[in-house]
Amino acid sequence: EVQLIIVNTCTVTGEAEKKTRKAVRHALRANESATVVVTGCAAAIDASLYEEMSPRVRIVAKGDLMQKVAASQQRLERLRVGDSFPT
């Protein structure tokens, strides 16, 4: 089951912003338990708009998101079959 959905937002045009809001709503409906991370320029400009959609929405600055994804990938690459997980 999906635990995290990332929506990269855009505000280049009014239509792009509308599609962005629709994508976040769709993500929230698609999985009732997943956290929806909203990033990108629309999230930076109007974070409260997205935060008010659901308590499952988290706003993450795009630069921070890329660092977190890279760090997670490095941790995953270090784990091999048979390795024990750190506690």
Phi, psi and omega in degrees: 000140180291133179251342185215130176237130180250127177243116177270119190263165181214147175229026182301319178227165176299323179294319178298318179295320178298316179295326178297312178299319179297319180297320179294315178299318179298316179299319179295322179284327185296328180215111188288350181243349183288146170280136179251113178269123179251126183224174178100185189292323179295320178295323180290324183284319185220065182303320184297328178303315182281321179299327181285347180291325183189149174292349178275354180276132175237134177263127179228128177300141185303318178298318178296321181298314181298321178295318181293320178295316179298317179296319178296318179298318179297319178296319180294322180294333180282339180276133178234161178304131181094345177290148174270150179279142177295143179243000000 
